[in-house]
Every structure is written in structure tokens, then in C-alpha cells.
Amino acid sequence: MVSGRNETLTGRIRLGMVGGGNDAFIGGVHRIAARLDDHYELVAGALSSTPERARASGEALGLARIYDDFKSMAIREARRKDGIEAVSIVTPNHMHYLAAREFLKRGIHVICDKPLTSTLADARKLVKAAEESDALFILTHNYTGYPMVRQAREMVAAGQIGKIRVVQVEYPQDWLTVEETFKQAEWRTDPARSGAGGSTGDIGTHAYNLACFITGLAVESLAADLQAFVPGRQVDDNAHVMLRFEGGARGMLWSSQVAPGNENALKIRVFGETGGLEWAQEDPNYLWHTPFGEPKRLITRNGAGAGDAAARMSRIPPGHPEGYLEGFANIYSEAAQAIMAHRTGAALPDEVTFPSVSDGLKGVQFVSACVASSKRNSAWVSLA
Ligand SMILES: NC(=O)c1ccc[n+]([C@@H]2O[C@H](COP(=O)([O-])OP(=O)(O)OC[C@H]3O[C@@H](n4cnc5c(N)ncnc54)[C@H](O)[C@@H]3O)[C@@H](O)[C@H]2O)c1
């Protein structure tokens, strides 16, 4: 078995959490991801939007320090000798900026979920806040943590499919096919809390980030056709987007939350001058490589032909599935390496990589450009 995982980190990082209360979805995933490689200890939280729920949620987890709100948490933790070194922000989108700036301002590293913010103005302010802070900013575009995504990126960078020509990426779901009233759907379909994009912000940003991560290319302009199929819905639930990449590559991105039969069917195909690659999130341990004129090759996680970049992200032998939780944990472990290096002033190895605040800004710019293009009958909009 190959395992390139870094086992040399010592000591746990004291972690806090904002959001992720009793009734939340992704907070629990972050807690598992933080624990998987034993690099963090969750010690403090402001887990919900009201003091009562924040307290009940903190007690349910047995947290050492429970706060009524994130601002008092940031102030009081920054004053403690044993205060948190990093905070995970897992609230709805419109609170990301307000929460993150309180911690950045006090030198506490931020691990924030996507999209970066609900508005472009907030995204720009958050980039500035991160630049002015000594603290690190990690954005959990978790799909970049999958071993076979790292494999694909490594193969593109090594020129194994030649100069990129075509990128097809899609992220269809079906859970918003009819009007839903449960919590996660409710704020996601409210532009004041979600942002101007619906499917574009919630899952289109993942697809967009993945396309750029694997190809190493930036998008120069896009043309988008956004639709809200469910009557009364104020944000898009389906989007078709054409992409023009730097260097001439062309792409198409489809995000949908009204595609019955699709759960989390994120899939990417990249075609270069000498071959192609194909990866699907629901079958994540496999990557198809299609060198032109040769038989298709199936590369398996930790199997023959898989390289160092994938091995670094893998824990167990091939054939035993790794997936969403492990990929998420890889982002936490990359962040842990960066935080440990920051502690000691050590140089960060080149292979350590994670999405940052600037990737987050690109995601919000993508949403904003999609909305602007669609309003102008799918006109091309520059992202430069
Ligand atoms: N990376 C991924 O795969 C992924 C998946 C799902 C969600 N997300 C992102 O994670 C975030 C949360 O999504 P979710 O589905 O878990 O939402 P959710 O509604 O299930 O949970 C949000 C939590 O934040 C709390 N909250 C709201 N305002 C708060 C405040 N001011 N202070 C403290 N807590 C507050 C709520 O009480 C709740 O506990 C969103 O930004 C979403 O886009 C990412």
C-alpha cells in the first residue's frame, strides 16, 4: 500500500466553530473532518443564531467554552492564553464575512465553507481582511481534497493529456425539484441569505472551482442562461454556463437542483490535445484516462499508475472506498500543516495546497457574472 500522508505533525490545533448547531448539516461534517487525522480539538463554539440554541448545541457536544454569539467568542478567545487558534465557519452564506472578519482581525485562522460570501462587496472586503491579517484563510471547496482529483490535476500539470481544449463540468441534484420548506432549502432559496445565485452559488461554485483546480486555468469570460423553474423561487435552480478559459480552452458548466434522479452527481471531463480525463464524485476512487488512439485506462486510488499527489491524500488500500468525509478531512489536514508551519515559521512544502480566500472571490465573481449575463440575454461577461 502506498501512503504519503504526513504523520509528522505534533500537537492538536485548538479549534472553535461558528454555526453547525443541533439542526445543521455541514457543521457535523466539519467536526468529523477535523477529527479524522487527529490534528484538531474542538474546544469552543457559537453554534447557532440565538443564545438559547447556541447553548443547547454546545452542551450537546460537551464543548469546554460555549458562547452566545461569534463576536464575543472572537473577543474572549483572543484574550485567552489557551484560546482557539482556528475557527470553522459553517453558517449560511450571508454570515460568512461578518463572522470571518472578527476572527481574522484577532489573528485567528479561518476555515470557512463556500460560497465565500453572499455578495461580491462582502467577498472583496473579506479578501482585504484576510490580506491585512497574519492569519490563514482556508475555504472548504472539499472536492479538491479527493485523491483522484489530485491525480487528475497532477496529470494535467505533467502534460499527460496535452494542452487543454475542452472542459465539461456538471453538478446536478434533485432536492429542490419542488418547493421545500425545511431549513437547508429555506435559506438557500432566499437571496438575502444565499446571495443572488441559487444553484450557481450552492453547487455551481464547487463545479467552477474544480474545473479551475484540475486544469490550472482561469476563466476569462462566461455566458449564462439561468432559470428558476419552481414557481415563485427567487434564485436560479438550473444554470447552463459557457466558459472561455485563458489560453483558448472552452468549457460548459451545468448546475441544477431540479434534475430528478441526481443526488450529488458532480462530474468533470477534461480533454486535451493528446487525451482526456473523467472523474465523478459519486464514484470517486476511479479516474478514467483516455490517451488518444489507445485503450481507455482506469486509474484506481492507491492502485497501479496512481501518483504521489493522490497517495498523499489516501489513507487505506485500493478497493476500500474513500469518499466525501475523507476528502473533506484532507482539506482540514492540509490546513493543519499550514497552521503548524505558521506556528513555527517553517516553510510549507510545495505539495500542500488548499482553496483560499482568492478562490472564494473567484467563486463569488462567477455567480455575479452568471446573474449579470443571464439578465442580458446570456451576453458574454468578462471575469478579468
Ligand atoms: N462544502 C460542502 O460540501 C457544503 C455542503 C453543505 C453546505 N455547505 C455550506 O455550509 C454552510 C452551511 O450550510 P448548512 O447546509 O450546514 O446550513 P444549515 O442551515 O444546516 O446550518 C447553518 C447553521 O448555522 C447556524 N447559524 C446561523 N446564523 C448564525 C450565527 N449568526 N451565528 C452562529 N450560528 C449561526 C444555524 O443555527 C445552523 O446551526 C453554507 O455556507 C453552505 O453553502 C457546504
The ligand as an SDF file (V2000), in Angstrom:
LIG
                    3D

 44 48  0  0  0  0  0  0  0  0999 V2000
  -18.7470   22.0760    1.1500 N   0  0  0  0  0  0  0  0  0  0  0  0
  -19.8930   21.4390    1.0850 C   0  0  0  0  0  0  0  0  0  0  0  0
  -19.9800   20.3480    0.5530 O   0  0  0  0  0  0  0  0  0  0  0  0
  -21.1120   22.0770    1.7050 C   0  0  0  0  0  0  0  0  0  0  0  0
  -22.2690   21.3100    1.8700 C   0  0  0  0  0  0  0  0  0  0  0  0
  -23.3560   21.9050    2.5100 C   0  0  0  0  0  0  0  0  0  0  0  0
  -23.2930   23.2190    2.9180 C   0  0  0  0  0  0  0  0  0  0  0  0
  -22.1730   23.9580    2.6950 N   0  0  0  0  0  0  0  0  0  0  0  0
  -22.1030   25.3590    3.1220 C   0  0  0  0  0  0  0  0  0  0  0  0
  -22.0600   25.3720    4.5480 O   0  0  0  0  0  0  0  0  0  0  0  0
  -22.8100   26.4680    5.0590 C   0  0  0  0  0  0  0  0  0  0  0  0
  -23.9150   25.9510    5.9920 C   0  0  0  0  0  0  0  0  0  0  0  0
  -24.7920   25.1040    5.2870 O   0  0  0  0  0  0  0  0  0  0  0  0
  -25.7400   24.0440    6.0350 P   0  0  0  0  0  0  0  0  0  0  0  0
  -26.3900   23.2520    4.9730 O   0  0  0  0  0  0  0  0  0  0  0  0
  -24.9810   23.3340    7.0930 O   0  0  0  0  0  0  0  0  0  0  0  0
  -26.7860   25.0410    6.6910 O   0  0  0  0  0  0  0  0  0  0  0  0
  -27.7190   24.7540    7.9480 P   0  0  0  0  0  0  0  0  0  0  0  0
  -28.8850   25.6500    7.8160 O   0  0  0  0  0  0  0  0  0  0  0  0
  -27.9590   23.2840    8.0890 O   0  0  0  0  0  0  0  0  0  0  0  0
  -26.8370   25.1830    9.2050 O   0  0  0  0  0  0  0  0  0  0  0  0
  -26.4690   26.5020    9.4690 C   0  0  0  0  0  0  0  0  0  0  0  0
  -26.1280   26.6400   10.9490 C   0  0  0  0  0  0  0  0  0  0  0  0
  -25.6340   27.9540   11.1680 O   0  0  0  0  0  0  0  0  0  0  0  0
  -26.2810   28.4810   12.3400 C   0  0  0  0  0  0  0  0  0  0  0  0
  -26.2650   29.9460   12.3000 N   0  0  0  0  0  0  0  0  0  0  0  0
  -26.9970   30.7970   11.5420 C   0  0  0  0  0  0  0  0  0  0  0  0
  -26.6780   32.0750   11.8410 N   0  0  0  0  0  0  0  0  0  0  0  0
  -25.7170   32.0160   12.8100 C   0  0  0  0  0  0  0  0  0  0  0  0
  -24.9900   32.9950   13.5310 C   0  0  0  0  0  0  0  0  0  0  0  0
  -25.1760   34.2850   13.3310 N   0  0  0  0  0  0  0  0  0  0  0  0
  -24.0900   32.5730   14.4560 N   0  0  0  0  0  0  0  0  0  0  0  0
  -23.8970   31.2690   14.7090 C   0  0  0  0  0  0  0  0  0  0  0  0
  -24.5530   30.2870   14.0440 N   0  0  0  0  0  0  0  0  0  0  0  0
  -25.4560   30.6690   13.1060 C   0  0  0  0  0  0  0  0  0  0  0  0
  -27.6810   27.8690   12.2900 C   0  0  0  0  0  0  0  0  0  0  0  0
  -28.3180   27.9320   13.5580 O   0  0  0  0  0  0  0  0  0  0  0  0
  -27.3220   26.4460   11.8890 C   0  0  0  0  0  0  0  0  0  0  0  0
  -26.9120   25.7150   13.0310 O   0  0  0  0  0  0  0  0  0  0  0  0
  -23.3170   27.2190    3.8440 C   0  0  0  0  0  0  0  0  0  0  0  0
  -22.4590   28.2730    3.5390 O   0  0  0  0  0  0  0  0  0  0  0  0
  -23.3050   26.1870    2.7410 C   0  0  0  0  0  0  0  0  0  0  0  0
  -23.1560   26.7340    1.4480 O   0  0  0  0  0  0  0  0  0  0  0  0
  -21.0980   23.3920    2.1110 C   0  0  0  0  0  0  0  0  0  0  0  0
  1  2  1  0
  2  3  2  0
  2  4  1  0
  4  5  1  0
  4 44  2  0
  5  6  2  0
  6  7  1  0
  7  8  2  0
  8  9  1  0
  8 44  1  0
  9 10  1  0
  9 42  1  0
 10 11  1  0
 11 12  1  0
 11 40  1  0
 12 13  1  0
 13 14  1  0
 14 15  2  0
 14 16  1  0
 14 17  1  0
 17 18  1  0
 18 19  2  0
 18 20  1  0
 18 21  1  0
 21 22  1  0
 22 23  1  0
 23 24  1  0
 23 38  1  0
 24 25  1  0
 25 26  1  0
 25 36  1  0
 26 27  1  0
 26 35  1  0
 27 28  2  0
 28 29  1  0
 29 30  1  0
 29 35  2  0
 30 31  1  0
 30 32  2  0
 32 33  1  0
 33 34  2  0
 34 35  1  0
 36 37  1  0
 36 38  1  0
 38 39  1  0
 40 41  1  0
 40 42  1  0
 42 43  1  0
M  CHG  2   8   1  16  -1
M  END
$$$$
